[in-house]
Amino acid sequence: MHTPSHNVSETPLVTVIIASYNHARYVEESINSVLMQTYKNIELLVIDDGSTDDSPALLKRLQAQHGFDLRLQANHGLARTLNDAIARARGNLIVPFGSDDIMLPHRIATQVAYMKDKPDVGICSANIETIDQDGRIMGAREQRNRNLPFRRLDFDDMFLDRKPGPMAATLMLRREALEKVGGFNPQIRLEDVYIELAIARAGYFIDVLGEVLAQYRDHPNNTFKNGRFMMNNVLMTYAVFRDHPQYEQVCMSFRNSMFLKYANRDKKLAREILAEIPAKYWNKKTLRGVFRLICP
């Protein structure tokens, strides 16, 4: 997979890390999308994190066929697995990639070219197209992140939610920025939000290209569909940055959004969230959520 480059500055080594857990249905497509990149100076590290489905046998077969680096391990969780992989990665640009997502063929080439000569950009991201569990492109309503313009984010843009943020399926991280913040936080299981905020807090920009470079797969087991998991991990992430003057407003704004979202999906969770929002932080979302909660 790794072919030595003649001009290192033009074609730096990029390490793509695919950590997979029970994604036998999707992981082959994800791996193939990396192998099919137009950019060739790629080191691919694949880790099976204690899957109980057919993934290990499938990955061994793919590894024998393509020769990428494969490790099978007991379940360590994503953040620890990524940190372990980064420690042995040889690339200066790191791409953690979902085992259920697909990169477009020119993705790595586009981002490497963009990151060149921009040492103040710690993360490069891009737009995504959403596909369903069978790989079909979803309808216009599900495509909120397909046509967004280029945006540059600093810490406050991210923390205060002032601009649309980066997409996890398109992250390319500068190793130097990762090392500066000590990598992923194993205590926080929503690894992308934490690392984006930490790297931005360290003084780097996050640049999000205004083009689609990956397909994000929407399926029943997506992390973001687990409301309680999202609540706990986002608030745990924000708590790392509790010294920010608007920390409390940020947490309450997030609670209000989640309350509105779950008011008619999970009334028990919605009531728990509402109990954590003091009256002074109620807003239009709170009122709309209360209406949803009491109306059948």
HELIX and SHEET records of a PDB file:
HELIX    1   1 VAL A   27  LEU A   35  1                                   9    
HELIX    2   2 SER A   55  HIS A   66  1                                  12    
HELIX    3   3 LEU A   78  ARG A   88  1                                  11    
HELIX    4   4 ARG A  107  MET A  115  1                                   9    
HELIX    5   5 ALA A  140  GLU A  142  5                                   3    
HELIX    6   6 PHE A  155  PHE A  159  1                                   5    
HELIX    7   7 ALA A  168  THR A  170  5                                   3    
HELIX    8   8 ARG A  175  LYS A  180  1                                   6    
HELIX    9   9 GLU A  191  ARG A  201  1                                  11    
HELIX   10  10 THR A  223  LYS A  225  5                                   3    
HELIX   11  11 GLY A  227  VAL A  240  1                                  14    
HELIX   12  12 TYR A  247  TYR A  262  1                                  16    
HELIX   13  13 LYS A  267  ALA A  275  1                                   9    
HELIX   14  14 ALA A  279  TYR A  281  5                                   3    
HELIX   15  15 LYS A  284  ILE A  294  1                                  11    
SHEET    1   A 8 ASP A  69  GLN A  73  0                                        
SHEET    2   A 8 ILE A  42  ASP A  49  1                                        
SHEET    3   A 8 VAL A  14  SER A  20  1                                        
SHEET    4   A 8 LEU A  93  PRO A  96  1                                        
SHEET    5   A 8 MET A 172  ARG A 174 -1                                        
SHEET    6   A 8 VAL A 121  ILE A 131 -1                                        
SHEET    7   A 8 PHE A 205  ARG A 217  1                                        
SHEET    8   A 8 ILE A 102  MET A 103 -1                                        
SHEET    1   B 8 ASP A  69  GLN A  73  0                                        
SHEET    2   B 8 ILE A  42  ASP A  49  1                                        
SHEET    3   B 8 VAL A  14  SER A  20  1                                        
SHEET    4   B 8 LEU A  93  PRO A  96  1                                        
SHEET    5   B 8 MET A 172  ARG A 174 -1                                        
SHEET    6   B 8 VAL A 121  ILE A 131 -1                                        
SHEET    7   B 8 PHE A 205  ARG A 217  1                                        
SHEET    8   B 8 ARG A 151  LEU A 153 -1                                        
END                                                                             
